[in-house]
Amino acid sequence: MTALPPDYDADPGRSRSFRLGWQEDVHGPVAERVVAERVDVVVDVGCGIGRFADALGGRVPWVGVDRSPRQLADALHRPVLRADATELPFGDACVGAVVALWMLYHLDEPRHALAEARRVVRPGGLVAVCASARSNDPELVPGGYPPTSFDAEEAAETVADVFGPDAVEVVRWDEPLVRLADRDEVAAYARSHLLPARVADAVEPPLSLTKRGCLVWARRT
Ligand SMILES: C[S@@+](CC[C@H](N)C(=O)[O-])C[C@H]1O[C@@H](n2cnc3c(N)ncnc32)[C@H](O)[C@@H]1O
């Protein structure tokens, strides 16, 4: 499958053109679990501008890692490091958790980044990743999104390839979680999801969107 080419330096406004509501996002639930597990430090791979650190609210030490200089320059939290998900600047088994949220579809081979997360997390530690489904937003994209290298349909299986089937837990959603009030919101949403502008002309707002995706947890044994 084809990885989605990152555009965070070429078009930094695109990824920020529509702010998702917390209710449909994974940052809050992932943060709560990382806090509840009393993790000593969490590495946020593909941290972007640090929205996961917002959800953590300083309750667990956080280190952000991203490949994009622009995302790191705009990051709202520190410390951040520039590195690739497949080559993390940490030793073996040295952190309690790694999260890689909404980013594995940018990698040609997400298993390489998963193996790298597994390398740096301690035995007993947690890794969290997530993905949208190709069948996400059916009201806006009736034919489905083009396949990527890490879609919710195969995400759990891909994680299990690296961590083992017994190490993986999956949380799925399939609910009307987003409401787009008017044409401007539909257009902004389409842009943020790399959809052609014409999809906004084919629907009549207000529009309720069924969000489909999954969060996958893996515990290193
Ligand atoms: C959709 S954003 C997600 C940001 C953040 N995880 C969040 O949930 O808000 C994807 C991020 O992954 C980063 N990224 C893409 N490929 C990467 C790679 N190979 N290594 C590290 N970061 C990468 C991008 O620069 C971007 O900041």
The ligand as a Gaussian input file, in Angstrom:
#p B3LYP/6-31G(d) Opt

LIG

0 1
 C       -1.136000      13.896000      11.225000
 S        0.293000      14.467000      12.061000
 C       -0.055000      13.831000      13.687000
 C        0.553000      14.662000      14.757000
 C        0.304000      14.170000      16.186000
 N        0.742000      12.808000      16.396000
 C       -1.151000      14.293000      16.568000
 O       -1.803000      13.270000      16.795000
 O       -1.638000      15.428000      16.643000
 C        1.617000      13.363000      11.515000
 C        2.984000      13.784000      12.027000
 O        3.899000      12.715000      11.768000
 C        5.144000      13.282000      11.350000
 N        5.892000      12.270000      10.580000
 C        5.568000      11.761000       9.365000
 N        6.454000      10.830000       9.004000
 C        7.354000      10.727000      10.020000
 C        8.498000       9.915000      10.258000
 N        8.905000       9.014000       9.352000
 N        9.183000      10.063000      11.409000
 C        8.793000      10.977000      12.332000
 N        7.702000      11.778000      12.173000
 C        6.992000      11.650000      11.030000
 C        4.743000      14.485000      10.545000
 O        5.806000      15.415000      10.411000
 C        3.562000      15.019000      11.369000
 O        3.983000      15.932000      12.346000

